[in-house]
Amino acid sequence: MKRTFSPPALAAVDKLAKLGVINSPDYWKQTVTSGKVKYLDILLTKAAAKITKAGTRSATPEAGVASLVSAGVIDTPDYWLKNYGSYPSLGELLCALGGAV
């Protein structure tokens, strides 16, 4: 069986759920392991390294991406802005992460 994910991303999902940043850890773990969202493992791992508590969600995915760029979590904003609508709940994840950094 080919592994298409990194275990640190799964630990990142657990941390983000424990902090209250995300409320559907099983969904995001399944998404990471499926490999359907390119770079999701990196996004989650980098976000979990920076985030220490949940915050007020960003109003839009674009605002979330901007916050994540400012925090040094995302260095490819064009990719996320172009693709957040291509997978269910990805925009909401960007809002949650952006509000917590």
Secondary structure as GFF3:
##gff-version 3
##sequence-region A 1 101
A	DSSP	alpha_helix	7	18	.	.	.	ID=ss1
A	DSSP	alpha_helix	25	34	.	.	.	ID=ss2
A	DSSP	alpha_helix	40	50	.	.	.	ID=ss3
A	DSSP	alpha_helix	61	70	.	.	.	ID=ss4
A	DSSP	alpha_helix	77	83	.	.	.	ID=ss5
A	DSSP	three_ten_helix	84	86	.	.	.	ID=ss6
A	DSSP	alpha_helix	90	100	.	.	.	ID=ss7
###
